Amino acid sequence: MLTCCSGSRGVDSIYSYTRCLSRFTMSSSFFIKKKENPKLVKKGKSRELPKRKGDGDSGAKSKVRAKKPNSKYNEEISSDSETESYVGSKKRQSNEENEYEETPQEKKLRLAKLYLAQLKEEEEKKAEEDSFETDLIAGRLQEEVLEQKGKLQRLIAKDLMPPDASEIRVLRGHKLPITCLVITSDDKYIFSAAKDCSIIKWDVESGKKLHTIPGGRKGTEDRHVGHTAHILCVAVSSDGKYLATGDMNNLIMIWEAETCKHLHKFTGHKGPVSGLSFRKGTHDLYSASHDRSVKVWNVDENAYVETLFGHQDAITGLDSLSRECCVTAGGRDRSVRVWKIAEESQLVFHGHEGSIDCIQLINEEHMITGADDGSVSLWSVNKKKPLSTVKQAHGCHGDAGLEQPHWVASVAALQNSDTVASGASGCSHNSQVQVWKCGQNYRRLEPLFSVPVPGFVNSLKFSSSGQFLVAGVGQEHRLGRWWRIKEAKNGICVIPLKRKPPNSEEAKMTE
């Protein structure tokens, strides 16, 4: 190129020479720059390469973008979330450290401690529940001990009030006089029996008949399932499983109380069966008869156990509680007997002047009896004579100078309490149920109130709760037909036992 330029002349040649030189200079500098980069790379220098404008801009933008999330994070995330994230990161870190550092033996120890802590909590909860249950059980056991000793006495007589006549319910279903009845321990059902040989199961709440076991006619014993003679006594087991009934044909029938299905027939007595009672808490059955004997039966095994003798006349009543013993009324032999079954011994008590027709235990140590001399007596099993006797308890009837006391045909006791009742067999206008209070230590009988009930009160029973009293009423006496009250109606009277409102006496005193 120089050669070419030098060959020109004048101004044009100079101008062209200058242009060629400048081009040569620019081109040589370009090649020099290009040659420096490989040398620098080869020598390993750490000097930064020159950046293009576009590269510089993107780098600046990336710096801004890197900073913006931090500032945004600081502005928008609250202190709570910061703490949570911080705590969460700490927990993760500590867990990672634990997982990393914990040995198998340490892990076993830690799990064992957790398990022991859980067991301790469960045991503490259980201990609280057990202590509550223990208190309940202890109270119940204490009551049972007092009950066995005959020292448990619930004082409720002072709170009882006479019911209104409109509050007494009458259940009708039997065609002939009712002779006996019993209430189940849960107070839900009443079983009644009568001289029409029938048995009826009643619902207490509604007063409706649930089951009826019809009686058969005389001479149909072979084909009729049930009684064909007057039923004199009835009993139900404390668990409500079995029902037992006894009749004038010397038979004892065992029924399933729930369905009234016939189960067994016990034969062995040589006279009418006049008393039945299940031992409380068991299925041992005691029976008494006009043949002057007491028999023991095991209903579960459908078996006869033994016979006890001692009375000198027909036995008219029998009762028992939880002890292995029973008490009987000896009718015309005027004796009350306590039979100790296990010891095969008996205690004899005297006090009434007439035939003792009914007997009932108040508790394991005390009992009440009624006789046709019109008297009601209170007894202790530790004394041969009555603790208290009320003569002419239901008044007298007859002409002046020829008065006769009304027979006491039935008695009842609210178990382990100070309340008893008696039913008279009098004229239609003055027949009544008398409720009594037993005084301190059962030393006396105090009348509380009477409930007019027309007819012979052949059977009386208190409900277990003490909420009501049931009377079986008939036109005739349960043991015979000495006379008849035509105006009376055969039925069951459910008598409510009202309680005084709390602090009523105090309210009266303040007024």
C-alpha positions as a printed NumPy array, in Angstrom:
array([[   0.   ,    0.   ,    0.   ],
       [   2.858,    2.408,    0.801],
       [   4.372,    1.71 ,   -2.49 ],
       [   1.155,    2.489,   -4.172],
       [   0.747,    5.773,   -2.29 ],
       [   4.333,    6.894,   -2.82 ],
       [   3.929,    6.657,   -6.527],
       [   1.417,    9.585,   -6.533],
       [   2.357,   13.294,   -6.858],
       [   1.194,   16.721,   -5.502],
       [  -1.564,   17.355,   -3.016],
       [  -3.517,   14.348,   -4.001],
       [  -0.586,   12.156,   -3.35 ],
       [  -0.026,   13.628,    0.136],
       [  -3.763,   13.307,    1.01 ],
       [  -3.841,    9.751,   -0.163],
       [  -0.666,    8.989,    1.761],
       [  -2.156,   10.395,    4.954],
       [  -5.307,    8.283,    4.591],
       [  -3.321,    5.144,    3.968],
       [  -1.195,    5.779,    7.082],
       [  -4.236,    6.307,    9.263],
       [  -5.813,    3.126,    7.971],
       [  -2.588,    1.246,    8.624],
       [  -2.415,    2.588,   12.167],
       [  -6.055,    1.61 ,   12.964],
       [  -5.6  ,   -1.783,   11.496],
       [  -2.381,   -2.437,   13.39 ],
       [  -3.882,   -1.33 ,   16.722],
       [  -6.809,   -3.663,   16.173],
       [  -4.509,   -6.618,   15.661],
       [  -2.362,   -5.707,   18.658],
       [  -5.415,   -5.742,   20.98 ],
       [  -6.489,   -9.013,   19.647],
       [  -3.062,  -10.481,   20.242],
       [  -2.969,   -9.45 ,   23.995],
       [  -5.873,  -11.665,   25.122],
       [  -4.258,  -15.026,   24.378],
       [  -1.034,  -13.891,   26.062],
       [  -2.872,  -12.906,   29.199],
       [  -4.7  ,  -16.229,   29.335],
       [  -1.501,  -18.121,   28.798],
       [   0.337,  -16.205,   31.543],
       [  -2.588,  -16.891,   33.972],
       [  -3.132,  -13.304,   35.069],
       [  -6.254,  -12.699,   37.192],
       [  -7.037,   -9.374,   35.684],
       [ -10.682,   -8.982,   34.752],
       [ -11.615,   -8.848,   31.134],
       [ -13.227,   -5.68 ,   29.857],
       [ -17.014,   -6.003,   29.945],
       [ -19.396,   -5.031,   27.256],
       [ -21.953,   -2.404,   27.904],
       [ -24.749,   -4.854,   27.704],
       [ -23.024,   -7.161,   30.139],
       [ -22.458,   -4.34 ,   32.59 ],
       [ -26.121,   -3.37 ,   32.522],
       [ -27.329,   -6.897,   33.154],
       [ -24.868,   -7.238,   36.031],
       [ -26.141,   -4.073,   37.601],
       [ -29.687,   -5.211,   37.212],
       [ -28.873,   -8.566,   38.775],
       [ -27.39 ,   -6.788,   41.772],
       [ -30.547,   -4.763,   42.196],
       [ -32.676,   -7.863,   41.846],
       [ -30.601,   -9.676,   44.439],
       [ -31.104,   -6.894,   46.939],
       [ -34.803,   -6.348,   46.306],
       [ -36.02 ,   -9.688,   47.731],
       [ -34.213,   -8.971,   51.008],
       [ -35.77 ,   -5.549,   51.376],
       [ -39.16 ,   -6.867,   50.381],
       [ -38.814,   -9.735,   52.873],
       [ -37.97 ,   -7.292,   55.657],
       [ -40.952,   -5.088,   54.824],
       [ -43.719,   -7.688,   54.312],
       [ -43.057,  -10.616,   56.702],
       [ -44.264,  -10.006,   60.268],
       [ -42.239,  -10.488,   63.415],
       [ -44.338,  -13.56 ,   64.356],
       [ -43.57 ,  -15.376,   61.17 ],
       [ -39.944,  -14.414,   61.529],
       [ -39.943,  -15.934,   65.026],
       [ -41.725,  -19.038,   63.831],
       [ -39.344,  -19.511,   60.969],
       [ -36.479,  -18.913,   63.329],
       [ -37.832,  -21.358,   65.924],
       [ -38.682,  -23.87 ,   63.203],
       [ -35.178,  -23.646,   61.794],
       [ -33.762,  -24.034,   65.312],
       [ -35.95 ,  -27.079,   65.946],
       [ -34.951,  -28.618,   62.643],
       [ -31.36 ,  -27.942,   63.497],
       [ -31.675,  -29.444,   66.999],
       [ -33.567,  -32.474,   65.633],
       [ -30.903,  -32.971,   63.024],
       [ -28.26 ,  -32.751,   65.74 ],
       [ -30.175,  -35.223,   67.933],
       [ -30.665,  -37.611,   65.089],
       [ -27.093,  -37.314,   64.251],
       [ -25.671,  -37.457,   67.783],
       [ -28.181,  -39.879,   69.581],
       [ -26.921,  -43.415,   70.008],
       [ -29.26 ,  -46.458,   70.057],
       [ -28.848,  -46.785,   73.833],
       [ -29.746,  -43.137,   74.373],
       [ -32.771,  -43.506,   72.105],
       [ -33.98 ,  -46.504,   74.11 ],
       [ -33.536,  -44.563,   77.343],
       [ -35.462,  -41.566,   75.982],
       [ -38.354,  -43.745,   74.755],
       [ -38.438,  -45.58 ,   78.068],
       [ -38.735,  -42.274,   79.934],
       [ -41.605,  -41.184,   77.664],
       [ -43.369,  -44.487,   78.23 ],
       [ -42.93 ,  -44.194,   82.009],
       [ -44.315,  -40.655,   81.939],
       [ -47.405,  -41.848,   80.046],
       [ -47.867,  -44.71 ,   82.492],
       [ -47.583,  -42.304,   85.396],
       [ -50.304,  -40.049,   83.961],
       [ -52.586,  -43.021,   83.35 ],
       [ -51.99 ,  -44.338,   86.86 ],
       [ -52.755,  -40.937,   88.395],
       [ -56.048,  -40.727,   86.48 ],
       [ -56.899,  -44.278,   87.437],
       [ -56.005,  -43.569,   91.063],
       [ -58.45 ,  -40.643,   91.117],
       [ -61.227,  -42.785,   89.652],
       [ -60.389,  -45.672,   91.991],
       [ -60.437,  -43.408,   95.03 ],
       [ -63.916,  -42.203,   94.036],
       [ -65.094,  -45.778,   93.467],
       [ -63.445,  -46.874,   96.701],
       [ -65.391,  -44.253,   98.614],
       [ -68.628,  -45.496,   97.06 ],
       [ -67.754,  -49.133,   97.712],
       [ -66.657,  -48.362,  101.273],
       [ -69.951,  -46.602,  101.947],
       [ -71.905,  -49.476,  100.462],
       [ -69.94 ,  -52.075,  102.424],
       [ -70.482,  -50.096,  105.593],
       [ -74.22 ,  -50.064,  104.909],
       [ -74.179,  -53.813,  104.277],
       [ -72.341,  -54.44 ,  107.56 ],
       [ -74.851,  -52.312,  109.45 ],
       [ -77.662,  -54.068,  107.606],
       [ -76.309,  -57.498,  108.594],
       [ -76.078,  -56.372,  112.208],
       [ -79.599,  -54.927,  112.096],
       [ -78.306,  -51.458,  112.998],
       [ -79.056,  -49.719,  109.715],
       [ -82.106,  -47.527,  110.211],
       [ -83.25 ,  -44.873,  107.77 ],
       [ -85.348,  -42.315,  109.617],
       [ -87.998,  -41.32 ,  107.089],
       [ -91.245,  -41.67 ,  109.064],
       [ -91.101,  -38.069,  110.304],
       [ -91.226,  -36.787,  106.706],
       [ -94.226,  -38.85 ,  105.539],
       [ -97.586,  -37.224,  104.829],
       [-101.017,  -38.831,  104.327],
       [-102.014,  -39.015,  100.644],
       [-105.156,  -37.519,   99.188],
       [-107.918,  -39.971,   98.298],
       [-107.695,  -38.85 ,   94.655],
       [-104.015,  -39.881,   94.501],
       [-104.698,  -43.547,   95.314],
       [-104.8  ,  -45.716,   92.19 ],
       [-106.889,  -48.881,   92.06 ],
       [-105.929,  -51.701,   89.677],
       [-108.671,  -54.174,   88.84 ],
       [-108.286,  -57.504,   87.058],
       [-108.977,  -60.379,   89.472],
       [-112.501,  -61.744,   89.743],
       [-112.15 ,  -63.005,   93.329],
       [-110.435,  -61.597,   96.438],
       [-106.732,  -60.877,   96.143],
       [-104.793,  -62.953,   98.655],
       [-101.159,  -61.937,   98.109],
       [ -98.865,  -59.693,   96.09 ],
       [ -95.194,  -58.815,   95.724],
       [ -93.19 ,  -55.919,   94.2  ],
       [ -89.973,  -56.485,   92.267],
       [ -86.83 ,  -54.968,   93.782],
       [ -86.606,  -52.357,   91.007],
       [ -90.178,  -51.164,   91.804],
       [ -91.269,  -51.619,   88.175],
       [ -93.669,  -54.561,   88.45 ],
       [ -96.282,  -55.992,   90.806],
       [ -97.282,  -59.663,   90.828],
       [-100.672,  -60.377,   92.376],
       [-102.558,  -63.625,   92.969],
       [-106.106,  -64.351,   94.072],
       [-108.69 ,  -66.946,   94.98 ],
       [-109.584,  -67.201,   91.281],
       [-106.257,  -69.112,   90.9  ],
       [-104.872,  -66.485,   88.487],
       [-101.627,  -64.503,   88.562],
       [-101.312,  -61.033,   87.028],
       [ -98.158,  -59.064,   86.295],
       [ -98.727,  -55.292,   86.463],
       [ -96.682,  -52.348,   85.254],
       [ -96.436,  -49.914,   88.176],
       [ -96.015,  -46.75 ,   86.134],
       [ -98.884,  -47.256,   83.726],
       [-101.05 ,  -49.552,   85.864],
       [-101.587,  -51.872,   82.917],
       [-101.636,  -55.677,   82.891],
       [ -98.546,  -57.087,   81.195],
       [ -99.212,  -60.825,   81.628],
       [-102.03 ,  -62.942,   82.986],
       [-101.609,  -66.583,   84.012],
       [-105.194,  -67.874,   84.122],
       [-106.363,  -70.26 ,   86.806],
       [-107.803,  -73.69 ,   86.043],
       [-110.846,  -75.45 ,   87.37 ],
       [-110.698,  -78.162,   89.964],
       [-110.03 ,  -81.528,   88.347],
       [-107.979,  -80.109,   85.439],
       [-104.618,  -80.421,   87.202],
       [-103.279,  -82.936,   84.663],
       [-103.778,  -80.76 ,   81.595],
       [-103.731,  -77.194,   82.98 ],
       [-100.39 ,  -75.366,   83.34 ],
       [-100.915,  -73.308,   86.468],
       [-102.919,  -73.318,   89.672],
       [-106.306,  -74.924,   90.091],
       [-106.78 ,  -73.933,   93.758],
       [-106.657,  -70.688,   95.749],
       [-103.203,  -69.123,   95.705],
       [-102.127,  -68.124,   99.224],
       [ -98.593,  -66.746,   98.782],
       [ -96.197,  -65.33 ,   96.197],
       [ -92.484,  -64.416,   96.174],
       [ -89.996,  -63.021,   93.647],
       [ -86.203,  -63.369,   93.719],
       [ -84.179,  -60.226,   94.404],
       [ -82.698,  -60.276,   90.879],
       [ -86.176,  -60.549,   89.343],
       [ -85.465,  -63.868,   87.638],
       [ -87.86 ,  -66.266,   89.387],
       [ -91.42 ,  -66.009,   90.634],
       [ -92.782,  -68.571,   93.099],
       [ -96.433,  -69.164,   94.033],
       [ -98.071,  -71.549,   96.519],
       [-101.656,  -72.794,   96.628],
       [-104.224,  -74.763,   98.612],
       [-103.336,  -77.935,   96.648],
       [ -99.965,  -78.137,   98.477],
       [ -98.109,  -77.123,   95.285],
       [ -95.327,  -74.608,   94.65 ],
       [ -95.044,  -73.31 ,   91.093],
       [ -91.872,  -71.684,   89.761],
       [ -92.19 ,  -69.19 ,   86.898],
       [ -89.856,  -67.076,   84.817],
       [ -90.69 ,  -63.598,   86.08 ],
       [ -89.898,  -61.826,   82.799],
       [ -92.168,  -63.898,   80.552],
       [ -94.378,  -65.676,   83.13 ],
       [ -93.345,  -68.977,   81.581],
       [ -93.828,  -72.062,   83.765],
       [ -90.521,  -73.688,   84.797],
       [ -90.926,  -76.137,   87.708],
       [ -93.44 ,  -77.641,   90.101],
       [ -92.372,  -78.462,   93.658],
       [ -94.329,  -81.081,   95.559],
       [ -93.643,  -82.259,   99.076],
       [ -95.837,  -80.292,  101.438],
       [ -98.801,  -82.164,  102.892],
       [-100.903,  -79.074,  103.5  ],
       [-101.677,  -75.721,  101.84 ],
       [ -98.554,  -73.628,  101.147],
       [ -99.112,  -70.416,  103.12 ],
       [ -95.733,  -68.679,  102.993],
       [ -92.896,  -68.227,  100.464],
       [ -89.726,  -66.167,  100.463],
       [ -86.506,  -66.066,   98.452],
       [ -83.346,  -65.509,  100.427],
       [ -82.024,  -62.097,   99.378],
       [ -79.241,  -62.267,   96.778],
       [ -79.766,  -65.988,   96.109],
       [ -82.195,  -68.417,   94.504],
       [ -82.752,  -70.357,   97.734],
       [ -86.479,  -70.577,   98.416],
       [ -88.112,  -71.037,  101.848],
       [ -91.68 ,  -72.32 ,  102.053],
       [ -94.111,  -72.707,  104.962],
       [ -97.26 ,  -74.795,  105.092],
       [-100.288,  -75.696,  107.147],
       [ -98.546,  -79.045,  107.633],
       [ -96.442,  -77.169,  110.282],
       [ -93.168,  -77.566,  108.377],
       [ -90.667,  -75.242,  106.709],
       [ -88.91 ,  -76.508,  103.586],
       [ -85.795,  -75.262,  101.803],
       [ -85.472,  -75.488,   98.005],
       [ -82.803,  -74.664,   95.442],
       [ -84.581,  -73.221,   92.42 ],
       [ -81.504,  -73.151,   90.161],
       [ -81.013,  -76.884,   90.627],
       [ -84.746,  -77.606,   90.776],
       [ -83.997,  -79.452,   93.992],
       [ -85.381,  -80.024,   97.48 ],
       [ -82.842,  -79.365,  100.278],
       [ -84.349,  -80.028,  103.72 ],
       [ -87.389,  -79.827,  106.01 ],
       [ -87.617,  -78.121,  109.409],
       [ -90.21 ,  -78.942,  112.07 ],
       [ -91.221,  -77.174,  115.266],
       [ -94.571,  -75.39 ,  115.042],
       [ -97.55 ,  -76.943,  116.782],
       [-100.174,  -75.546,  114.419],
       [-100.55 ,  -74.359,  110.839],
       [ -97.924,  -71.814,  109.777],
       [ -99.625,  -68.706,  108.402],
       [ -96.722,  -66.527,  107.274],
       [ -93.   ,  -66.538,  106.451],
       [ -90.298,  -63.981,  105.615],
       [ -86.519,  -63.813,  105.108],
       [ -83.718,  -61.401,  104.195],
       [ -80.061,  -62.014,  103.342],
       [ -79.06 ,  -64.164,  106.327],
       [ -79.391,  -67.921,  106.062],
       [ -82.477,  -67.923,  108.246],
       [ -86.188,  -67.219,  108.063],
       [ -88.994,  -66.223,  110.433],
       [ -92.472,  -67.737,  110.645],
       [ -95.828,  -67.   ,  112.263],
       [ -97.341,  -70.041,  113.926],
       [-101.034,  -69.193,  113.749],
       [-102.944,  -70.774,  116.603],
       [ -99.863,  -71.968,  118.464],
       [ -99.288,  -68.205,  119.107],
       [ -95.565,  -68.436,  118.53 ],
       [ -93.067,  -66.684,  116.308],
       [ -90.003,  -68.695,  115.317],
       [ -86.611,  -67.768,  113.915],
       [ -85.085,  -70.65 ,  111.965],
       [ -81.3  ,  -70.791,  111.703],
       [ -80.951,  -72.993,  108.638],
       [ -77.205,  -73.67 ,  108.785],
       [ -77.264,  -74.499,  112.527],
       [ -80.529,  -76.46 ,  112.244],
       [ -81.854,  -74.641,  115.295],
       [ -84.765,  -72.342,  116.076],
       [ -85.692,  -69.55 ,  118.483],
       [ -89.25 ,  -69.415,  119.864],
       [ -91.058,  -66.166,  120.796],
       [ -94.438,  -65.671,  122.497],
       [ -96.545,  -62.562,  123.051],
       [ -99.831,  -62.46 ,  121.111],
       [-103.094,  -63.655,  122.647],
       [-104.669,  -64.747,  119.346],
       [-103.703,  -66.409,  116.088],
       [-100.622,  -64.771,  114.562],
       [-101.618,  -64.42 ,  110.898],
       [ -98.829,  -62.301,  109.386],
       [ -95.158,  -61.495,  109.88 ],
       [ -92.554,  -59.276,  108.214],
       [ -88.864,  -58.543,  108.854],
       [ -87.859,  -54.874,  109.234],
       [ -84.163,  -55.725,  109.224],
       [ -82.026,  -58.688,  110.242],
       [ -82.692,  -58.024,  113.947],
       [ -86.284,  -56.753,  114.107],
       [ -89.693,  -57.851,  112.862],
       [ -93.363,  -56.957,  113.066],
       [ -96.388,  -59.247,  113.459],
       [-100.173,  -58.957,  113.413],
       [-102.832,  -61.213,  114.973],
       [-106.57 ,  -61.741,  115.004],
       [-106.675,  -60.346,  118.548],
       [-106.278,  -56.926,  116.874],
       [-102.732,  -56.334,  118.104],
       [ -99.554,  -55.346,  116.277],
       [ -96.229,  -56.254,  117.892],
       [ -92.641,  -55.198,  117.341],
       [ -89.93 ,  -57.787,  118.07 ],
       [ -86.189,  -58.182,  118.403],
       [ -84.565,  -61.539,  117.665],
       [ -82.594,  -61.115,  120.895],
       [ -85.636,  -60.94 ,  123.186],
       [ -88.329,  -63.542,  123.774],
       [ -91.096,  -60.993,  124.338],
       [ -92.225,  -58.147,  122.056],
       [ -90.432,  -54.811,  122.424],
       [ -93.748,  -53.039,  121.86 ],
       [ -97.384,  -54.127,  121.387],
       [-100.325,  -51.986,  120.293],
       [-103.606,  -53.634,  121.242],
       [-106.766,  -52.934,  119.247],
       [-104.528,  -51.29 ,  116.66 ],
       [-107.44 ,  -50.86 ,  114.235],
       [-110.243,  -50.37 ,  116.722],
       [-113.215,  -52.584,  117.553],
       [-116.587,  -53.474,  116.116],
       [-119.807,  -54.943,  117.558],
       [-122.426,  -53.999,  120.085],
       [-121.596,  -52.358,  123.374],
       [-120.173,  -54.848,  125.784],
       [-119.539,  -57.326,  122.954],
       [-116.883,  -55.393,  121.074],
       [-114.362,  -57.374,  119.099],
       [-111.128,  -55.974,  117.712],
       [-110.648,  -55.869,  113.967],
       [-108.325,  -58.623,  112.795],
       [-104.912,  -57.575,  111.591],
       [-104.691,  -59.528,  108.35 ],
       [-101.442,  -58.111,  106.965],
       [ -98.31 ,  -56.196,  107.953],
       [ -95.489,  -54.633,  105.928],
       [ -92.15 ,  -53.018,  106.694],
       [ -89.98 ,  -50.675,  104.685],
       [ -86.676,  -52.495,  105.031],
       [ -83.991,  -50.901,  107.201],
       [ -86.215,  -47.973,  108.103],
       [ -88.442,  -46.831,  110.939],
       [ -91.689,  -47.192,  108.948],
       [ -94.16 ,  -50.092,  109.078],
       [ -97.81 ,  -50.585,  108.135],
       [-100.701,  -52.859,  109.046],
       [-103.962,  -53.755,  107.317],
       [-107.211,  -54.562,  109.057],
       [-110.137,  -56.779,  108.181],
       [-113.135,  -54.818,  109.303],
       [-116.461,  -53.499,  108.16 ],
       [-116.647,  -51.671,  104.861],
       [-116.937,  -48.234,  106.399],
       [-113.866,  -48.424,  108.644],
       [-111.381,  -50.743,  106.945],
       [-108.029,  -49.039,  106.723],
       [-104.291,  -49.237,  106.294],
       [-102.434,  -47.839,  109.272],
       [ -98.899,  -46.478,  108.891],
       [ -96.668,  -46.557,  111.977],
       [ -93.391,  -45.047,  113.089],
       [ -90.958,  -47.205,  115.054],
       [ -89.584,  -45.247,  117.992],
       [ -85.965,  -45.05 ,  119.075],
       [ -84.31 ,  -48.495,  119.223],
       [ -87.664,  -49.983,  118.107],
       [ -89.043,  -49.601,  121.617],
       [ -92.482,  -48.322,  120.63 ],
       [ -94.947,  -47.932,  117.76 ],
       [ -96.408,  -44.497,  117.07 ],
       [ -99.325,  -44.037,  114.628],
       [ -98.578,  -41.679,  111.738],
       [-101.729,  -41.717,  109.599],
       [-104.352,  -44.089,  108.225],
       [-105.658,  -44.618,  104.693],
       [-109.296,  -45.783,  104.287],
       [-109.45 ,  -48.954,  102.188],
       [-112.815,  -50.753,  102.055],
       [-112.55 ,  -54.538,  102.402],
       [-110.082,  -57.09 ,  103.76 ],
       [-106.503,  -55.845,  103.394],
       [-105.037,  -59.29 ,  102.756],
       [-101.565,  -58.209,  101.663],
       [ -99.341,  -55.159,  102.117],
       [ -95.967,  -54.341,  100.553],
       [ -93.71 ,  -51.273,  100.566],
       [ -91.734,  -50.461,   97.436],
       [ -87.959,  -50.717,   97.865],
       [ -87.596,  -46.982,   97.305],
       [ -90.29 ,  -46.155,   99.846],
       [ -92.198,  -44.108,   97.24 ],
       [ -95.441,  -46.074,   97.505],
       [ -97.313,  -48.746,   99.424],
       [ -99.398,  -51.443,   97.713],
       [-102.423,  -53.094,   99.318],
       [-104.19 ,  -56.216,   98.031],
       [-107.885,  -55.909,   98.901],
       [-110.687,  -58.474,   98.772],
       [-114.206,  -59.168,   99.951],
       [-112.988,  -62.118,  102.061],
       [-110.077,  -62.987,  104.317],
       [-107.241,  -64.725,  102.468],
       [-107.241,  -67.783,  104.733],
       [-110.98 ,  -68.46 ,  104.828],
       [-114.576,  -67.29 ,  104.45 ],
       [-115.638,  -66.34 ,  107.953],
       [-117.645,  -63.423,  106.588],
       [-117.869,  -61.347,  103.436],
       [-117.936,  -57.609,  102.778],
       [-120.208,  -57.197,   99.773],
       [-119.559,  -53.473,   99.402],
       [-115.825,  -54.034,   98.949],
       [-114.234,  -54.445,   95.532],
       [-111.42 ,  -56.827,   94.716],
       [-108.414,  -54.847,   93.558],
       [-104.958,  -53.469,   94.218],
       [-104.54 ,  -50.054,   95.822],
       [-101.329,  -48.173,   95.015],
       [-100.893,  -45.64 ,   97.826],
       [ -98.274,  -42.907,   97.251],
       [ -96.127,  -41.979,  100.238],
       [ -95.722,  -38.229,  100.074],
       [ -92.834,  -36.458,  101.793],
       [ -92.915,  -33.129,  103.525],
       [ -91.125,  -30.377,  101.605],
       [ -87.678,  -29.582,  103.059],
       [ -87.534,  -27.058,  105.882],
       [ -91.332,  -26.815,  106.01 ],
       [ -91.284,  -26.891,  109.824],
       [ -88.686,  -24.143,  109.947],
       [ -90.81 ,  -22.062,  107.566],
       [ -93.812,  -22.509,  109.887],
       [ -91.742,  -21.497,  112.899],
       [ -90.575,  -18.325,  111.178],
       [ -94.181,  -17.424,  110.242]])
